Amino acid sequence: MADQDLLRIRSTAQAYAEAVRATQRFFDRVEDLADPSVQVEYATLAEQEKRAASDRLDALTAAGIEVPSVDNSEAGA
């Protein structure tokens, strides 16, 4: 069972990394941020990143790996 968890974690981490790289490559080639097609393509890439991040987190959680949030905005710092 643990082997399947690890394979899923690796796979989802790789998919997330690729989604981030796709966004980076997109911005490497963008020349006009005001172009509506740029906005649409970025929205699509951002959604893919969001889904990939969620899948990665789901895989980690299913394997029992959880890390407290590093976002202290709720803590009333």
mmCIF file of the N, C-alpha and C atoms, coordinates in Angstrom:
data_MODEL
# 
_entry.id   MODEL 
# 
loop_
_atom_site.group_PDB 
_atom_site.id 
_atom_site.type_symbol 
_atom_site.label_atom_id 
_atom_site.label_alt_id 
_atom_site.label_comp_id 
_atom_site.label_asym_id 
_atom_site.label_entity_id 
_atom_site.label_seq_id 
_atom_site.pdbx_PDB_ins_code 
_atom_site.Cartn_x 
_atom_site.Cartn_y 
_atom_site.Cartn_z 
_atom_site.occupancy 
_atom_site.B_iso_or_equiv 
_atom_site.pdbx_formal_charge 
_atom_site.auth_seq_id 
_atom_site.auth_comp_id 
_atom_site.auth_asym_id 
_atom_site.auth_atom_id 
_atom_site.pdbx_PDB_model_num 
ATOM 1   N N  . MET A 1 1  ? 0.826  -1.201 0.000   1.00 0.00 ? 1  MET A N  1 
ATOM 2   C CA . MET A 1 1  ? 0.000  0.000  0.000   1.00 0.00 ? 1  MET A CA 1 
ATOM 3   C C  . MET A 1 1  ? 0.864  1.257  0.000   1.00 0.00 ? 1  MET A C  1 
ATOM 4   N N  . ALA A 1 2  ? 1.899  1.276  0.809   1.00 0.00 ? 2  ALA A N  1 
ATOM 5   C CA . ALA A 1 2  ? 2.762  2.446  0.890   1.00 0.00 ? 2  ALA A CA 1 
ATOM 6   C C  . ALA A 1 2  ? 3.435  2.716  -0.444  1.00 0.00 ? 2  ALA A C  1 
ATOM 7   N N  . ASP A 1 3  ? 3.778  1.664  -1.183  1.00 0.00 ? 3  ASP A N  1 
ATOM 8   C CA . ASP A 1 3  ? 4.394  1.851  -2.487  1.00 0.00 ? 3  ASP A CA 1 
ATOM 9   C C  . ASP A 1 3  ? 3.445  2.583  -3.433  1.00 0.00 ? 3  ASP A C  1 
ATOM 10  N N  . GLN A 1 4  ? 2.173  2.243  -3.407  1.00 0.00 ? 4  GLN A N  1 
ATOM 11  C CA . GLN A 1 4  ? 1.189  2.919  -4.242  1.00 0.00 ? 4  GLN A CA 1 
ATOM 12  C C  . GLN A 1 4  ? 1.045  4.386  -3.839  1.00 0.00 ? 4  GLN A C  1 
ATOM 13  N N  . ASP A 1 5  ? 1.071  4.641  -2.527  1.00 0.00 ? 5  ASP A N  1 
ATOM 14  C CA . ASP A 1 5  ? 1.004  6.018  -2.043  1.00 0.00 ? 5  ASP A CA 1 
ATOM 15  C C  . ASP A 1 5  ? 2.199  6.820  -2.551  1.00 0.00 ? 5  ASP A C  1 
ATOM 16  N N  . LEU A 1 6  ? 3.372  6.239  -2.444  1.00 0.00 ? 6  LEU A N  1 
ATOM 17  C CA . LEU A 1 6  ? 4.581  6.932  -2.885  1.00 0.00 ? 6  LEU A CA 1 
ATOM 18  C C  . LEU A 1 6  ? 4.560  7.177  -4.393  1.00 0.00 ? 6  LEU A C  1 
ATOM 19  N N  . LEU A 1 7  ? 4.096  6.194  -5.151  1.00 0.00 ? 7  LEU A N  1 
ATOM 20  C CA . LEU A 1 7  ? 3.986  6.382  -6.604  1.00 0.00 ? 7  LEU A CA 1 
ATOM 21  C C  . LEU A 1 7  ? 3.014  7.509  -6.945  1.00 0.00 ? 7  LEU A C  1 
ATOM 22  N N  . ARG A 1 8  ? 1.904  7.555  -6.222  1.00 0.00 ? 8  ARG A N  1 
ATOM 23  C CA . ARG A 1 8  ? 0.924  8.624  -6.467  1.00 0.00 ? 8  ARG A CA 1 
ATOM 24  C C  . ARG A 1 8  ? 1.494  9.982  -6.075  1.00 0.00 ? 8  ARG A C  1 
ATOM 25  N N  . ILE A 1 9  ? 2.208  10.044 -4.964  1.00 0.00 ? 9  ILE A N  1 
ATOM 26  C CA . ILE A 1 9  ? 2.823  11.309 -4.539  1.00 0.00 ? 9  ILE A CA 1 
ATOM 27  C C  . ILE A 1 9  ? 3.821  11.781 -5.592  1.00 0.00 ? 9  ILE A C  1 
ATOM 28  N N  . ARG A 1 10 ? 4.656  10.872 -6.058  1.00 0.00 ? 10 ARG A N  1 
ATOM 29  C CA . ARG A 1 10 ? 5.644  11.230 -7.081  1.00 0.00 ? 10 ARG A CA 1 
ATOM 30  C C  . ARG A 1 10 ? 4.965  11.721 -8.350  1.00 0.00 ? 10 ARG A C  1 
ATOM 31  N N  . SER A 1 11 ? 3.945  10.995 -8.774  1.00 0.00 ? 11 SER A N  1 
ATOM 32  C CA . SER A 1 11 ? 3.240  11.335 -10.011 1.00 0.00 ? 11 SER A CA 1 
ATOM 33  C C  . SER A 1 11 ? 2.560  12.696 -9.912  1.00 0.00 ? 11 SER A C  1 
ATOM 34  N N  . THR A 1 12 ? 1.882  12.941 -8.804  1.00 0.00 ? 12 THR A N  1 
ATOM 35  C CA . THR A 1 12 ? 1.180  14.218 -8.658  1.00 0.00 ? 12 THR A CA 1 
ATOM 36  C C  . THR A 1 12 ? 2.160  15.373 -8.457  1.00 0.00 ? 12 THR A C  1 
ATOM 37  N N  . ALA A 1 13 ? 3.282  15.119 -7.809  1.00 0.00 ? 13 ALA A N  1 
ATOM 38  C CA . ALA A 1 13 ? 4.307  16.165 -7.664  1.00 0.00 ? 13 ALA A CA 1 
ATOM 39  C C  . ALA A 1 13 ? 4.900  16.509 -9.026  1.00 0.00 ? 13 ALA A C  1 
ATOM 40  N N  . GLN A 1 14 ? 5.124  15.490 -9.831  1.00 0.00 ? 14 GLN A N  1 
ATOM 41  C CA . GLN A 1 14 ? 5.662  15.718 -11.172 1.00 0.00 ? 14 GLN A CA 1 
ATOM 42  C C  . GLN A 1 14 ? 4.659  16.498 -12.023 1.00 0.00 ? 14 GLN A C  1 
ATOM 43  N N  . ALA A 1 15 ? 3.389  16.158 -11.932 1.00 0.00 ? 15 ALA A N  1 
ATOM 44  C CA . ALA A 1 15 ? 2.356  16.855 -12.698 1.00 0.00 ? 15 ALA A CA 1 
ATOM 45  C C  . ALA A 1 15 ? 2.259  18.319 -12.262 1.00 0.00 ? 15 ALA A C  1 
ATOM 46  N N  . TYR A 1 16 ? 2.368  18.564 -10.957 1.00 0.00 ? 16 TYR A N  1 
ATOM 47  C CA . TYR A 1 16 ? 2.323  19.937 -10.455 1.00 0.00 ? 16 TYR A CA 1 
ATOM 48  C C  . TYR A 1 16 ? 3.533  20.728 -10.960 1.00 0.00 ? 16 TYR A C  1 
ATOM 49  N N  . ALA A 1 17 ? 4.708  20.128 -10.876 1.00 0.00 ? 17 ALA A N  1 
ATOM 50  C CA . ALA A 1 17 ? 5.921  20.802 -11.348 1.00 0.00 ? 17 ALA A CA 1 
ATOM 51  C C  . ALA A 1 17 ? 5.815  21.133 -12.835 1.00 0.00 ? 17 ALA A C  1 
ATOM 52  N N  . GLU A 1 18 ? 5.265  20.224 -13.608 1.00 0.00 ? 18 GLU A N  1 
ATOM 53  C CA . GLU A 1 18 ? 5.109  20.472 -15.045 1.00 0.00 ? 18 GLU A CA 1 
ATOM 54  C C  . GLU A 1 18 ? 4.106  21.586 -15.299 1.00 0.00 ? 18 GLU A C  1 
ATOM 55  N N  . ALA A 1 19 ? 3.046  21.646 -14.520 1.00 0.00 ? 19 ALA A N  1 
ATOM 56  C CA . ALA A 1 19 ? 2.065  22.724 -14.676 1.00 0.00 ? 19 ALA A CA 1 
ATOM 57  C C  . ALA A 1 19 ? 2.711  24.079 -14.402 1.00 0.00 ? 19 ALA A C  1 
ATOM 58  N N  . VAL A 1 20 ? 3.549  24.144 -13.379 1.00 0.00 ? 20 VAL A N  1 
ATOM 59  C CA . VAL A 1 20 ? 4.256  25.389 -13.072 1.00 0.00 ? 20 VAL A CA 1 
ATOM 60  C C  . VAL A 1 20 ? 5.234  25.735 -14.189 1.00 0.00 ? 20 VAL A C  1 
ATOM 61  N N  . ARG A 1 21 ? 5.940  24.738 -14.700 1.00 0.00 ? 21 ARG A N  1 
ATOM 62  C CA . ARG A 1 21 ? 6.879  24.987 -15.809 1.00 0.00 ? 21 ARG A CA 1 
ATOM 63  C C  . ARG A 1 21 ? 6.146  25.464 -17.061 1.00 0.00 ? 21 ARG A C  1 
ATOM 64  N N  . ALA A 1 22 ? 4.960  24.928 -17.312 1.00 0.00 ? 22 ALA A N  1 
ATOM 65  C CA . ALA A 1 22 ? 4.178  25.360 -18.471 1.00 0.00 ? 22 ALA A CA 1 
ATOM 66  C C  . ALA A 1 22 ? 3.816  26.837 -18.347 1.00 0.00 ? 22 ALA A C  1 
ATOM 67  N N  . THR A 1 23 ? 3.466  27.270 -17.154 1.00 0.00 ? 23 THR A N  1 
ATOM 68  C CA . THR A 1 23 ? 3.168  28.684 -16.932 1.00 0.00 ? 23 THR A CA 1 
ATOM 69  C C  . THR A 1 23 ? 4.416  29.530 -17.122 1.00 0.00 ? 23 THR A C  1 
ATOM 70  N N  . GLN A 1 24 ? 5.540  29.058 -16.633 1.00 0.00 ? 24 GLN A N  1 
ATOM 71  C CA . GLN A 1 24 ? 6.802  29.787 -16.800 1.00 0.00 ? 24 GLN A CA 1 
ATOM 72  C C  . GLN A 1 24 ? 7.159  29.916 -18.282 1.00 0.00 ? 24 GLN A C  1 
ATOM 73  N N  . ARG A 1 25 ? 7.008  28.826 -19.042 1.00 0.00 ? 25 ARG A N  1 
ATOM 74  C CA . ARG A 1 25 ? 7.304  28.874 -20.478 1.00 0.00 ? 25 ARG A CA 1 
ATOM 75  C C  . ARG A 1 25 ? 6.357  29.826 -21.200 1.00 0.00 ? 25 ARG A C  1 
ATOM 76  N N  . PHE A 1 26 ? 5.110  29.864 -20.764 1.00 0.00 ? 26 PHE A N  1 
ATOM 77  C CA . PHE A 1 26 ? 4.124  30.781 -21.337 1.00 0.00 ? 26 PHE A CA 1 
ATOM 78  C C  . PHE A 1 26 ? 4.602  32.222 -21.181 1.00 0.00 ? 26 PHE A C  1 
ATOM 79  N N  . PHE A 1 27 ? 5.015  32.589 -19.971 1.00 0.00 ? 27 PHE A N  1 
ATOM 80  C CA . PHE A 1 27 ? 5.459  33.965 -19.746 1.00 0.00 ? 27 PHE A CA 1 
ATOM 81  C C  . PHE A 1 27 ? 6.784  34.271 -20.441 1.00 0.00 ? 27 PHE A C  1 
ATOM 82  N N  . ASP A 1 28 ? 7.572  33.248 -20.716 1.00 0.00 ? 28 ASP A N  1 
ATOM 83  C CA . ASP A 1 28 ? 8.798  33.467 -21.489 1.00 0.00 ? 28 ASP A CA 1 
ATOM 84  C C  . ASP A 1 28 ? 8.491  33.940 -22.911 1.00 0.00 ? 28 ASP A C  1 
ATOM 85  N N  . ARG A 1 29 ? 7.351  33.533 -23.438 1.00 0.00 ? 29 ARG A N  1 
ATOM 86  C CA . ARG A 1 29 ? 7.038  33.881 -24.822 1.00 0.00 ? 29 ARG A CA 1 
ATOM 87  C C  . ARG A 1 29 ? 6.017  35.005 -24.967 1.00 0.00 ? 29 ARG A C  1 
ATOM 88  N N  . VAL A 1 30 ? 5.391  35.420 -23.872 1.00 0.00 ? 30 VAL A N  1 
ATOM 89  C CA . VAL A 1 30 ? 4.384  36.485 -23.932 1.00 0.00 ? 30 VAL A CA 1 
ATOM 90  C C  . VAL A 1 30 ? 5.072  37.829 -24.191 1.00 0.00 ? 30 VAL A C  1 
ATOM 91  N N  . GLU A 1 31 ? 4.447  38.596 -25.087 1.00 0.00 ? 31 GLU A N  1 
ATOM 92  C CA . GLU A 1 31 ? 4.976  39.930 -25.380 1.00 0.00 ? 31 GLU A CA 1 
ATOM 93  C C  . GLU A 1 31 ? 3.990  41.042 -25.038 1.00 0.00 ? 31 GLU A C  1 
ATOM 94  N N  . ASP A 1 32 ? 2.697  40.725 -25.008 1.00 0.00 ? 32 ASP A N  1 
ATOM 95  C CA . ASP A 1 32 ? 1.684  41.750 -24.781 1.00 0.00 ? 32 ASP A CA 1 
ATOM 96  C C  . ASP A 1 32 ? 0.691  41.278 -23.728 1.00 0.00 ? 32 ASP A C  1 
ATOM 97  N N  . LEU A 1 33 ? 0.860  41.740 -22.502 1.00 0.00 ? 33 LEU A N  1 
ATOM 98  C CA . LEU A 1 33 ? -0.027 41.316 -21.415 1.00 0.00 ? 33 LEU A CA 1 
ATOM 99  C C  . LEU A 1 33 ? -1.454 41.817 -21.588 1.00 0.00 ? 33 LEU A C  1 
ATOM 100 N N  . ALA A 1 34 ? -1.640 42.853 -22.384 1.00 0.00 ? 34 ALA A N  1 
ATOM 101 C CA . ALA A 1 34 ? -2.978 43.400 -22.590 1.00 0.00 ? 34 ALA A CA 1 
ATOM 102 C C  . ALA A 1 34 ? -3.788 42.597 -23.615 1.00 0.00 ? 34 ALA A C  1 
ATOM 103 N N  . ASP A 1 35 ? -3.142 41.712 -24.337 1.00 0.00 ? 35 ASP A N  1 
ATOM 104 C CA . ASP A 1 35 ? -3.825 40.888 -25.345 1.00 0.00 ? 35 ASP A CA 1 
ATOM 105 C C  . ASP A 1 35 ? -4.823 39.960 -24.647 1.00 0.00 ? 35 ASP A C  1 
ATOM 106 N N  . PRO A 1 36 ? -6.106 40.028 -25.014 1.00 0.00 ? 36 PRO A N  1 
ATOM 107 C CA . PRO A 1 36 ? -7.114 39.175 -24.357 1.00 0.00 ? 36 PRO A CA 1 
ATOM 108 C C  . PRO A 1 36 ? -6.800 37.679 -24.443 1.00 0.00 ? 36 PRO A C  1 
ATOM 109 N N  . SER A 1 37 ? -6.173 37.240 -25.520 1.00 0.00 ? 37 SER A N  1 
ATOM 110 C CA . SER A 1 37 ? -5.855 35.815 -25.626 1.00 0.00 ? 37 SER A CA 1 
ATOM 111 C C  . SER A 1 37 ? -4.809 35.408 -24.586 1.00 0.00 ? 37 SER A C  1 
ATOM 112 N N  . VAL A 1 38 ? -3.950 36.343 -24.208 1.00 0.00 ? 38 VAL A N  1 
ATOM 113 C CA . VAL A 1 38 ? -2.962 36.080 -23.164 1.00 0.00 ? 38 VAL A CA 1 
ATOM 114 C C  . VAL A 1 38 ? -3.678 35.845 -21.837 1.00 0.00 ? 38 VAL A C  1 
ATOM 115 N N  . GLN A 1 39 ? -4.669 36.673 -21.563 1.00 0.00 ? 39 GLN A N  1 
ATOM 116 C CA . GLN A 1 39 ? -5.439 36.542 -20.321 1.00 0.00 ? 39 GLN A CA 1 
ATOM 117 C C  . GLN A 1 39 ? -6.154 35.191 -20.261 1.00 0.00 ? 39 GLN A C  1 
ATOM 118 N N  . VAL A 1 40 ? -6.738 34.787 -21.384 1.00 0.00 ? 40 VAL A N  1 
ATOM 119 C CA . VAL A 1 40 ? -7.466 33.517 -21.439 1.00 0.00 ? 40 VAL A CA 1 
ATOM 120 C C  . VAL A 1 40 ? -6.514 32.347 -21.247 1.00 0.00 ? 40 VAL A C  1 
ATOM 121 N N  . GLU A 1 41 ? -5.381 32.388 -21.943 1.00 0.00 ? 41 GLU A N  1 
ATOM 122 C CA . GLU A 1 41 ? -4.423 31.285 -21.823 1.00 0.00 ? 41 GLU A CA 1 
ATOM 123 C C  . GLU A 1 41 ? -3.861 31.206 -20.406 1.00 0.00 ? 41 GLU A C  1 
ATOM 124 N N  . TYR A 1 42 ? -3.571 32.367 -19.807 1.00 0.00 ? 42 TYR A N  1 
ATOM 125 C CA . TYR A 1 42 ? -3.064 32.353 -18.438 1.00 0.00 ? 42 TYR A CA 1 
ATOM 126 C C  . TYR A 1 42 ? -4.110 31.771 -17.484 1.00 0.00 ? 42 TYR A C  1 
ATOM 127 N N  . ALA A 1 43 ? -5.372 32.134 -17.670 1.00 0.00 ? 43 ALA A N  1 
ATOM 128 C CA . ALA A 1 43 ? -6.434 31.601 -16.804 1.00 0.00 ? 43 ALA A CA 1 
ATOM 129 C C  . ALA A 1 43 ? -6.481 30.076 -16.892 1.00 0.00 ? 43 ALA A C  1 
ATOM 130 N N  . THR A 1 44 ? -6.304 29.560 -18.090 1.00 0.00 ? 44 THR A N  1 
ATOM 131 C CA . THR A 1 44 ? -6.295 28.105 -18.279 1.00 0.00 ? 44 THR A CA 1 
ATOM 132 C C  . THR A 1 44 ? -5.105 27.477 -17.567 1.00 0.00 ? 44 THR A C  1 
ATOM 133 N N  . LEU A 1 45 ? -3.943 28.073 -17.725 1.00 0.00 ? 45 LEU A N  1 
ATOM 134 C CA . LEU A 1 45 ? -2.740 27.543 -17.077 1.00 0.00 ? 45 LEU A CA 1 
ATOM 135 C C  . LEU A 1 45 ? -2.845 27.630 -15.554 1.00 0.00 ? 45 LEU A C  1 
ATOM 136 N N  . ALA A 1 46 ? -3.386 28.729 -15.060 1.00 0.00 ? 46 ALA A N  1 
ATOM 137 C CA . ALA A 1 46 ? -3.539 28.889 -13.607 1.00 0.00 ? 46 ALA A CA 1 
ATOM 138 C C  . ALA A 1 46 ? -4.491 27.835 -13.045 1.00 0.00 ? 46 ALA A C  1 
ATOM 139 N N  . GLU A 1 47 ? -5.544 27.532 -13.786 1.00 0.00 ? 47 GLU A N  1 
ATOM 140 C CA . GLU A 1 47 ? -6.487 26.497 -13.347 1.00 0.00 ? 47 GLU A CA 1 
ATOM 141 C C  . GLU A 1 47 ? -5.815 25.125 -13.338 1.00 0.00 ? 47 GLU A C  1 
ATOM 142 N N  . GLN A 1 48 ? -4.980 24.857 -14.333 1.00 0.00 ? 48 GLN A N  1 
ATOM 143 C CA . GLN A 1 48 ? -4.250 23.585 -14.366 1.00 0.00 ? 48 GLN A CA 1 
ATOM 144 C C  . GLN A 1 48 ? -3.302 23.481 -13.166 1.00 0.00 ? 48 GLN A C  1 
ATOM 145 N N  . GLU A 1 49 ? -2.629 24.579 -12.838 1.00 0.00 ? 49 GLU A N  1 
ATOM 146 C CA . GLU A 1 49 ? -1.760 24.586 -11.653 1.00 0.00 ? 49 GLU A CA 1 
ATOM 147 C C  . GLU A 1 49 ? -2.575 24.305 -10.395 1.00 0.00 ? 49 GLU A C  1 
ATOM 148 N N  . LYS A 1 50 ? -3.714 24.956 -10.288 1.00 0.00 ? 50 LYS A N  1 
ATOM 149 C CA . LYS A 1 50 ? -4.564 24.791 -9.104  1.00 0.00 ? 50 LYS A CA 1 
ATOM 150 C C  . LYS A 1 50 ? -5.018 23.338 -8.952  1.00 0.00 ? 50 LYS A C  1 
ATOM 151 N N  . ARG A 1 51 ? -5.466 22.734 -10.066 1.00 0.00 ? 51 ARG A N  1 
ATOM 152 C CA . ARG A 1 51 ? -5.898 21.332 -10.028 1.00 0.00 ? 51 ARG A CA 1 
ATOM 153 C C  . ARG A 1 51 ? -4.741 20.413 -9.658  1.00 0.00 ? 51 ARG A C  1 
ATOM 154 N N  . ALA A 1 52 ? -3.573 20.664 -10.249 1.00 0.00 ? 52 ALA A N  1 
ATOM 155 C CA . ALA A 1 52 ? -2.403 19.829 -9.979  1.00 0.00 ? 52 ALA A CA 1 
ATOM 156 C C  . ALA A 1 52 ? -1.982 19.956 -8.515  1.00 0.00 ? 52 ALA A C  1 
ATOM 157 N N  . ALA A 1 53 ? -2.031 21.163 -7.984  1.00 0.00 ? 53 ALA A N  1 
ATOM 158 C CA . ALA A 1 53 ? -1.677 21.366 -6.572  1.00 0.00 ? 53 ALA A CA 1 
ATOM 159 C C  . ALA A 1 53 ? -2.661 20.631 -5.668  1.00 0.00 ? 53 ALA A C  1 
ATOM 160 N N  . SER A 1 54 ? -3.936 20.683 -6.014  1.00 0.00 ? 54 SER A N  1 
ATOM 161 C CA . SER A 1 54 ? -4.957 19.986 -5.225  1.00 0.00 ? 54 SER A CA 1 
ATOM 162 C C  . SER A 1 54 ? -4.760 18.475 -5.276  1.00 0.00 ? 54 SER A C  1 
ATOM 163 N N  . ASP A 1 55 ? -4.466 17.964 -6.460  1.00 0.00 ? 55 ASP A N  1 
ATOM 164 C CA . ASP A 1 55 ? -4.217 16.520 -6.600  1.00 0.00 ? 55 ASP A CA 1 
ATOM 165 C C  . ASP A 1 55 ? -3.008 16.093 -5.770  1.00 0.00 ? 55 ASP A C  1 
ATOM 166 N N  . ARG A 1 56 ? -1.963 16.922 -5.802  1.00 0.00 ? 56 ARG A N  1 
ATOM 167 C CA . ARG A 1 56 ? -0.752 16.628 -5.021  1.00 0.00 ? 56 ARG A CA 1 
ATOM 168 C C  . ARG A 1 56 ? -1.069 16.614 -3.533  1.00 0.00 ? 56 ARG A C  1 
ATOM 169 N N  . LEU A 1 57 ? -1.803 17.610 -3.077  1.00 0.00 ? 57 LEU A N  1 
ATOM 170 C CA . LEU A 1 57 ? -2.168 17.675 -1.660  1.00 0.00 ? 57 LEU A CA 1 
ATOM 171 C C  . LEU A 1 57 ? -3.042 16.490 -1.268  1.00 0.00 ? 57 LEU A C  1 
ATOM 172 N N  . ASP A 1 58 ? -3.978 16.109 -2.143  1.00 0.00 ? 58 ASP A N  1 
ATOM 173 C CA . ASP A 1 58 ? -4.823 14.943 -1.864  1.00 0.00 ? 58 ASP A CA 1 
ATOM 174 C C  . ASP A 1 58 ? -3.981 13.676 -1.711  1.00 0.00 ? 58 ASP A C  1 
ATOM 175 N N  . ALA A 1 59 ? -2.981 13.513 -2.582  1.00 0.00 ? 59 ALA A N  1 
ATOM 176 C CA . ALA A 1 59 ? -2.113 12.330 -2.512  1.00 0.00 ? 59 ALA A CA 1 
ATOM 177 C C  . ALA A 1 59 ? -1.319 12.316 -1.212  1.00 0.00 ? 59 ALA A C  1 
ATOM 178 N N  . LEU A 1 60 ? -0.810 13.465 -0.830  1.00 0.00 ? 60 LEU A N  1 
ATOM 179 C CA . LEU A 1 60 ? -0.051 13.550 0.424   1.00 0.00 ? 60 LEU A CA 1 
ATOM 180 C C  . LEU A 1 60 ? -0.950 13.264 1.629   1.00 0.00 ? 60 LEU A C  1 
ATOM 181 N N  . THR A 1 61 ? -2.124 13.851 1.615   1.00 0.00 ? 61 THR A N  1 
ATOM 182 C CA . THR A 1 61 ? -3.060 13.651 2.729   1.00 0.00 ? 61 THR A CA 1 
ATOM 183 C C  . THR A 1 61 ? -3.483 12.183 2.830   1.00 0.00 ? 61 THR A C  1 
ATOM 184 N N  . ALA A 1 62 ? -3.746 11.562 1.693   1.00 0.00 ? 62 ALA A N  1 
ATOM 185 C CA . ALA A 1 62 ? -4.147 10.148 1.684   1.00 0.00 ? 62 ALA A CA 1 
ATOM 186 C C  . ALA A 1 62 ? -3.042 9.259  2.241   1.00 0.00 ? 62 ALA A C  1 
ATOM 187 N N  . ALA A 1 63 ? -1.806 9.685  2.083   1.00 0.00 ? 63 ALA A N  1 
ATOM 188 C CA . ALA A 1 63 ? -0.671 8.915  2.597   1.00 0.00 ? 63 ALA A CA 1 
ATOM 189 C C  . ALA A 1 63 ? -0.362 9.261  4.056   1.00 0.00 ? 63 ALA A C  1 
ATOM 190 N N  . GLY A 1 64 ? -1.107 10.195 4.614   1.00 0.00 ? 64 GLY A N  1 
ATOM 191 C CA . GLY A 1 64 ? -0.896 10.564 6.012   1.00 0.00 ? 64 GLY A CA 1 
ATOM 192 C C  . GLY A 1 64 ? 0.185  11.604 6.216   1.00 0.00 ? 64 GLY A C  1 
ATOM 193 N N  . ILE A 1 65 ? 0.549  12.293 5.155   1.00 0.00 ? 65 ILE A N  1 
ATOM 194 C CA . ILE A 1 65 ? 1.580  13.327 5.258   1.00 0.00 ? 65 ILE A CA 1 
ATOM 195 C C  . ILE A 1 65 ? 0.891  14.679 5.275   1.00 0.00 ? 65 ILE A C  1 
ATOM 196 N N  . GLU A 1 66 ? 0.958  15.343 6.407   1.00 0.00 ? 66 GLU A N  1 
ATOM 197 C CA . GLU A 1 66 ? 0.339  16.655 6.544   1.00 0.00 ? 66 GLU A CA 1 
ATOM 198 C C  . GLU A 1 66 ? 1.314  17.593 7.232   1.00 0.00 ? 66 GLU A C  1 
ATOM 199 N N  . VAL A 1 67 ? 1.338  18.827 6.754   1.00 0.00 ? 67 VAL A N  1 
ATOM 200 C CA . VAL A 1 67 ? 2.208  19.841 7.322   1.00 0.00 ? 67 VAL A CA 1 
ATOM 201 C C  . VAL A 1 67 ? 1.333  21.031 7.699   1.00 0.00 ? 67 VAL A C  1 
ATOM 202 N N  . PRO A 1 68 ? 1.519  21.548 8.897   1.00 0.00 ? 68 PRO A N  1 
ATOM 203 C CA . PRO A 1 68 ? 0.724  22.737 9.272   1.00 0.00 ? 68 PRO A CA 1 
ATOM 204 C C  . PRO A 1 68 ? 0.981  23.863 8.280   1.00 0.00 ? 68 PRO A C  1 
ATOM 205 N N  . SER A 1 69 ? -0.030 24.644 8.056   1.00 0.00 ? 69 SER A N  1 
ATOM 206 C CA . SER A 1 69 ? 0.077  25.762 7.130   1.00 0.00 ? 69 SER A CA 1 
ATOM 207 C C  . SER A 1 69 ? 1.172  26.718 7.579   1.00 0.00 ? 69 SER A C  1 
ATOM 208 N N  . VAL A 1 70 ? 1.885  27.252 6.621   1.00 0.00 ? 70 VAL A N  1 
ATOM 209 C CA . VAL A 1 70 ? 2.884  28.274 6.937   1.00 0.00 ? 70 VAL A CA 1 
ATOM 210 C C  . VAL A 1 70 ? 2.283  29.658 6.779   1.00 0.00 ? 70 VAL A C  1 
ATOM 211 N N  . ASP A 1 71 ? 1.020  29.722 6.415   1.00 0.00 ? 71 ASP A N  1 
ATOM 212 C CA . ASP A 1 71 ? 0.319  30.982 6.269   1.00 0.00 ? 71 ASP A CA 1 
ATOM 213 C C  . ASP A 1 71 ? -0.212 31.388 7.639   1.00 0.00 ? 71 ASP A C  1 
ATOM 214 N N  . ASN A 1 72 ? 0.353  32.443 8.172   1.00 0.00 ? 72 ASN A N  1 
ATOM 215 C CA . ASN A 1 72 ? -0.037 32.887 9.521   1.00 0.00 ? 72 ASN A CA 1 
ATOM 216 C C  . ASN A 1 72 ? -1.110 33.954 9.501   1.00 0.00 ? 72 ASN A C  1 
ATOM 217 N N  . SER A 1 73 ? -1.738 34.190 8.355   1.00 0.00 ? 73 SER A N  1 
ATOM 218 C CA . SER A 1 73 ? -2.724 35.265 8.269   1.00 0.00 ? 73 SER A CA 1 
ATOM 219 C C  . SER A 1 73 ? -3.914 35.024 9.192   1.00 0.00 ? 73 SER A C  1 
ATOM 220 N N  . GLU A 1 74 ? -4.228 33.789 9.466   1.00 0.00 ? 74 GLU A N  1 
ATOM 221 C CA . GLU A 1 74 ? -5.346 33.447 10.335  1.00 0.00 ? 74 GLU A CA 1 
ATOM 222 C C  . GLU A 1 74 ? -4.959 33.505 11.812  1.00 0.00 ? 74 GLU A C  1 
ATOM 223 N N  . ALA A 1 75 ? -3.664 33.484 12.079  1.00 0.00 ? 75 ALA A N  1 
ATOM 224 C CA . ALA A 1 75 ? -3.193 33.402 13.463  1.00 0.00 ? 75 ALA A CA 1 
ATOM 225 C C  . ALA A 1 75 ? -3.257 34.737 14.193  1.00 0.00 ? 75 ALA A C  1 
ATOM 226 N N  . GLY A 1 76 ? -3.546 35.810 13.476  1.00 0.00 ? 76 GLY A N  1 
ATOM 227 C CA . GLY A 1 76 ? -3.620 37.114 14.125  1.00 0.00 ? 76 GLY A CA 1 
ATOM 228 C C  . GLY A 1 76 ? -2.277 37.598 14.609  1.00 0.00 ? 76 GLY A C  1 
ATOM 229 N N  . ALA A 1 77 ? -1.281 37.453 13.757  1.00 0.00 ? 77 ALA A N  1 
ATOM 230 C CA . ALA A 1 77 ? 0.098  37.804 14.104  1.00 0.00 ? 77 ALA A CA 1 
ATOM 231 C C  . ALA A 1 77 ? 0.271  39.179 14.577  1.00 0.00 ? 77 ALA A C  1 
# 
